[in-house]
Amino acid sequence: MADVDEALRLIKAAKSSLNDQTGNTNRDLSKASQIFDIIRQLQDSATDNELAIEDIRRRVIGRGFTEDEMWSTIKEYDEYGVWFTSGENTRLTFVEMDDLSDMDID
């Protein structure tokens, strides 16, 4: 049942990110989603799809979240295949959609 709840939360979060331009207020306000939004904003302003974990940590903690909450979110979205960490957890790299096009999905 927890997997179903998590899937529904992710669908809601995805829909809310699509509705950002229309001002829809049905946003997922979980800590993980808020931290994901912070990291996504950092990535949007980056020149490539890789971020320094230290930059993420400063921004997330500056917004009032803990380092444990940040790592929990990083692990969660790593498991979903959104990004991965490298360099002994010093870098976070977003998976690009082009990387997924080569995958066989049945």
PEVENUR-V429058 format. One record per pair of residues at least 24 apart in sequence whose ideal C-beta (glycine too) atoms are under 8 Angstrom apart, sorted by the first residue. I is the first residue (numbers start at 1). J is the second residue. D is the distance in Angstrom with one decimal. If there is no record, write none. Layout:
i:j:d
I:J:D
I:J:D
This chain:
i:j:d
9:33:7.7
10:80:7.5
31:65:6.5
31:69:5.4
31:73:7.4
32:69:7.8
32:72:7.0
32:73:4.7
32:76:5.7
32:77:7.9
34:63:7.8
34:65:7.4
35:60:5.7
35:65:5.8
35:69:6.3
35:70:5.9
35:73:4.1
36:73:6.0
36:77:6.1
38:63:6.0
39:73:7.6
39:74:7.9
39:92:7.2
43:94:5.6
49:93:5.9
49:94:4.2
49:96:5.9
50:91:5.6
50:92:7.0
50:93:4.7
50:94:7.6
51:91:7.1
51:92:4.9
51:93:7.9
52:90:6.7
52:91:6.3
52:92:7.8
53:85:7.1
53:89:6.1
53:90:5.4
53:91:6.5
53:92:5.9
54:90:7.3
56:92:6.3
